[in-house]
Amino acid sequence: MEIRLLRYFWVVAEEKNFSRAAQVLNVTQPTLSRQIKDLEETIGTPLFERGPRELQLTEDGLFLKERAEEILQLNAKLEKDFLDRQNKELSGSFSIGCVEADNSDTVAMMLEEVLADHPQVSFDLVTGTSDEISDKLEKGILDLAVLLEPVTLNAVESLRLPREEKWGFLVSSSSFAAQQDCITPADILGMPLLLSKRKEVRELLSAWAKIPVEDFNVIGTYNLIFNVFALVENRVGSAFAIEGAISNRKSEGTKFVPLMPEVKTNCVLVWKKRMHTPVVKEVIRRFKYAFKA
């Protein structure tokens, strides 16, 4: 399947109209319609439902659009990487993904340093969940990632960052838990919990509390912590999280209460074992110089 055809399909899917898509692609509408028809015949399934006003993607069309977007991003990045390698002085761009954590400040500090020394360098910073960031790193969409331990990726190298992340619960300021200095395993028995979907995070809490995961009173799950502030404030549940993920979003209606005994983990800088552009190599070198023991 040609990259050109995937781009044609993706633009049509975005515009939901052959005429507008043809203008974006700078091709004639009959040419574009014929290319999409050929693509559908090659795949063996319709990709669009032709409505009176706009096109709608079929289920197979939605699947292909998602995959096409990943391939087009990777292709664009590959072209950039080759251009970067051809430049004699350090220039070009790199991409780095980062989870919500206290170590975000560390990443900002390193990016500031790299750009100050190499003004022709640019970056793409992506924030998301550990699963989202890990997936993009494995697919090659990201060059680097800052993830919260434990990290279970294969064929990667990593560097542990020094700042520890403290675990606890984000609770409503009007709750009994907010009056305590810490939360013990006994405190969470029966407590309505909001937990991350990550298996590793649930197992971390289970090991600390010495309670099987299935015995927790889990009323909901979440991916990014900012989505649950209102739920916590209204006493729907208490969210298990790291303090660094909420330090810049504290409100009068919520409070972070740490675990006792304490649980602390580190963030790690992760990159795939492969050839990297000079820019990415320089960023890794600087992190190693600053933080490697």
N, C-alpha and C positions, 0 to 999 in steps of 0.2 A: 504494500500500500504506500503510495508516494506521499511525501510530506506536503507537496503542493495540493493534492486532493484532500488531505486532512485539514489543511488550512481553509480551503474552499468550503468544506463541510462545516467547520467550526464557525466561520463568519456567517454563513447562512443560518446556523442554529442560534447565533447571537442576535442577528437582525430580524429573524423570523419572517423574512421577506426576500424573494429573489432579486427584486429590483434594487432595493437598498444595498443588499450584499454585493451585487454586481458593481455598484458605484464604489463601494469600499475597496473592492479587489481590483478595480479598473479593468474589468472584462465586460463583455456583452452579456445580457441576460440569457439569450439562447445558449451561449457557450457554457455559462454556469449551470443552467438547468440540465444540459446534456451531461456535464461532468458528474453532477449529483446522481443522475439516473444511472450512469455507468457504475458509479460507486455502489449504489443499491443493488445493481445486478451482480456485481462482483461479490458482495457480501452475501447476497441471497435473501435479503429482507428489507422491507421498507424502513426508512429512517425518519420520514416526515408524514404527518397527516395534513393534507391540503385543506385548510379551512377557507371560508369566504373572505376573511380579512388578513389572516396571518397563518404562518406555518406552526404546527405543533410537533414536537419530537415524540416519536414512538418510544416504547420502553427500550428497544435496541438502540434507538437514536440517542437516548439519554446516556446509556452505557458507553457508546462510542464517543460522545462529546466529552465525557469525563476522561477517558483514556487519551483522546486526541489532544486535550489541553495539556496533559502531562508530557506527551511526546513533543508537542510544539515548544513547551517551555524548555525541555531538555535539549532540543535541537538548537534553539536560540542561545542557550547557555554554552553549548559545544562550539558554536561559531564564535562566540565572544572569547572563549578560552583559547582558541587557536590564534585569534587576533592578539590577545594579550601576550602569548608566547613569542610572537614575532616582534614585539616592541623591545627595543634595547634597554630603555630605562623602565623602572618599576612603575607601571600604570595598568589600568584596567579595573575590573570589578570582581567582587566576590560576594557570596551569599552566606549568611549565618542565621541559624534558627536558635531561638532562646525560649525556655520555659519561664513562667512567672516565678521569680525567686529573688532573694537578696543579691545574688550574684549578677543580676542585670547591671548593677553599678560597675562591677568589674569589667563586663563586656563593653560598656560605654567608655570606660577609661582607656581600654586597649584600642578601641576604634578611634578615639580622639587622638591617641598617640600616633597610630599608623597614618592617619590623614594629615596630621601636622607635618610629618616627615616626608610624606609622599602625596602632595596635593592632587596628583593626577589619578589617584586611586579613588574608587567609589564603592559603596556596599549596598546590599539589600538585606535589611534586618527583618526577619519573620518571627512573630510571636505566636505561640500556640501550645497545645498540650504536648506531653512527652510522646504520645503515640503519633500525633500529627507530624511533629518535628522529626522523629525517628524514621517515619515512612518516607518523608521527603529526602532525608539524608541517604537512605538505602537506595532510592530511585535515582540519585545523582542530581536532584533538583537543588539541593543545598550542598555547599562545600564543607561547612562546619556546623556543629550543633553544641549547644550548652544544655545538658540534660541533668535531671536529678537522679542520684543513685537510688536504687540499683539499676544499672544499665545492662540489658541482655542482648545487645546487638552483636552480630557476628562479623568477622573480617574488618574490624575497626581498630584504630589506635585511640588512646585517650590520655588525658592529663587531668588529674584531680585538682580542682581549684581550692584555695585554702579556706575561704570563708564558709563556716558551717551554717546549715539551715536548721532551725529549731522547729520541731513539730508540736502541734497542740490543737486546740479547738477554737474556732470562731463561734462565740456564743452571744446570745442577746444580753444586753446590758441589764435588763430587768429580770434575768433568770438567776436561779440560786447559784449556778456554776460561776457566774460573773463575780460573785462575792468571794470566791476562793482564789488563792494564790496559784494553785495548780490543780490538775485533774488526774485522779488516780484510776487504775483499772476498775475499782469498785464503783466509781462515780458514773461510768458509762453504761452500767447494767440497766437496761430498759430505756436509756436515753435515746430519743429519736435522732438518728444520725444521717447526715448528708456526706456521702463518700465519693471519692474519685472512682472512675470506672477502671482504673489501672489495677490489675491483679497484684502487682508488686506492692502498691500502697496499702491495699486491704490486708495483705499478708504481713506487712510491717506493723500495722495496728494490732492484728491478731497475735503476733509474736510478743508484742509489748504487754497486751492485756491478758495473755494466756487464755484467750477465749476464741473458740472456733469462729470463723467468719460468718457461718450460717446462723450463729446465735446472736449476732448483732441485730439491733432494731433499726435496720436501714430503711428509711422512708423515701429516699431519693438518691440519685447519682448526678454528678456534674462533671464538666470538663474544665471550664475556666472559673476561677473563684469569684470573679466580679458578678457572675450570674446569680449567686446565692446570697448576696448581702441582704436583700430585702426579705428573703425567706428566713434568714437567721434573726434579723431584727424583729420580725413578727412572731418569733418563737415557733416556727414550723419545725425547725430542727437545728442541730449544731453541726458545723462543717469541720471535718478533719483536714488540716492544711498546714503549710509551713508559714512561719511568721513573715518571712520575706515576701511572700506573695500578696500580703495584705497591708504591709507597712505603709504604703502610699495611698491606701484607700480606707483608712480607719474612719469610722463614724461614731457619733455619740451613742447610737443605738446598738453598737456591737463592741465586743471586747475579745482580744486574743488571750487565751489561758493556756500556758504550756503544760506538757505532760510531766508527771512525776511517777517513777523515775524518768529523767530526761531522755529524749530521743533526738539525736542530731545526725544528719547526713550531709554529704557534700554534693556539690555540682561538679560535673566533669565536662571538659571540652572534648568533643569526639569528632573524628574524621575518618573517612574510609581509607583502606590501604590501597592506594592507586597513585598514578602520576598526577601531580597538581601543578597549577599555574604558578609562576614566580610570586604573584601576589599572595596566593593562599599559603605558599611555603613561608613567606615572610611573616604572615600573621601567626602561623603555628610557631615559628622560631621565637617571636616576641613573647608569646604566652609561655613557652618553655623557659625562656630566659628569666621571666618575671616570677614564675611560680614553681619551677621544678626544683626539688630538693637536691 
